[in-house]
Amino acid sequence: MRAAARFAYAVCAAAVLAACGSSDAADPSAVPPGITSPPRAEQPAGCPGTGAALQVLGSGGPIAEADRAGTSYLLWIDGEPRLLIDAGAGSFLRYAQAGGKLATLDAIVLTHLHADHAGDLAGILNSGGFEGRSKPLFVAGPDAAPRFPGMETFITRLLGKDAGAFAYNGGYTDGTENKPALAVQEITTAQGTGAPAGLDVSNDFSVMAHPVHHGVVPALGYVIDVAGKSIVITGDQSAQSERFLNDLTGSKPAILIAHHVINGDDGQPRGLHRTPEQIGALAGALEPGRLVLSHNMERSLNPITASLEAIGRAYSGPVSVAFDLDCYAL
């Protein structure tokens, strides 16, 4: 009986491994159920070794679905990763697949402190602790609100030597134990009405943090200027992000990364996110060269045809749906 059981187990395991090894299971760009050919920009074999590019590490949301990691982006310049924006749950693996290295990063910036945007920061820092970096690393994020720590407190609770969740990596708080010190900047958000803040992170590119409205959650969007072009990342924001819209109207970024979390049906959390029609209005005002829909969920992708029609009422430029590891060269 035991031999028969072992044989049955081996057959079952082989079947499972074969299924796991199929291209559909391994391919992060596999089309989610119910979606028919969402628009996608032609993708290079990898991010280019020269010039600037933004890579989507994680294109998903807070629910584990459709082979998508939590939200995360990586700015490449001349073949080196230089800026990490968000580190959502699951992005640690995509960061490794992309070739991310803490050693060459100028900064890590977070849009807000939800797990699907910050859940893998500890893992990425833990990995970077083996790289021998000594130069301080700039880290930025939003200020505090009830039930949401500010960025400085978040780092202390995560890595503090005395009582941090991962106190063994406490060298990041003071530059000891073969870890680079984290230079933390906390940005006032005022529920999306705060003033934009310039971040002094690099001579090769600039970063401006723009407060946005995301319900009660302190939250930011970012504008990155590099090589004479700009990238706008909306972060999670509702249509109440009026200052963001007013400050960036007519800015004509090369790429607008908009977080496409909800559809246009009733009952969606509009106090937290823009509907597709509202994303279209934002894109129409900013006039990007390309609109990229990221932070996707099945609830937003299933009605993609209707969503694209809604976006198209105010924006007539090219639209792409992001998949994990997609790369957009500037």
RASUL-V468544 format. One record per run of one state. SS is the DSSP state (2 for helix, 1 for strand, 0 for the rest). FROM is the first residue (numbers start at 1). LEN is the number of residues. If there is no record, write none. Layout:
SS,FROM,LEN
SS,FROM,LEN
//
This chain:
0,1,1
2,2,19
0,21,2
2,23,4
0,27,25
1,52,7
0,59,13
1,72,6
0,78,2
1,80,6
0,86,5
2,91,8
0,99,3
2,102,3
0,105,2
1,107,3
0,110,5
2,115,4
0,119,2
2,121,8
0,129,8
1,137,6
0,143,2
1,145,1
0,146,2
1,148,1
0,149,2
2,151,9
0,160,7
2,167,7
0,174,8
1,182,6
0,188,2
2,190,3
0,193,4
1,197,3
0,200,5
1,205,8
0,213,6
1,219,8
0,227,2
1,229,5
0,234,8
2,242,7
0,249,6
1,255,5
0,260,16
2,276,11
0,287,3
1,290,5
0,295,3
2,298,4
0,302,2
2,304,8
0,312,6
1,318,4
0,322,5
1,327,3
0,330,1
//
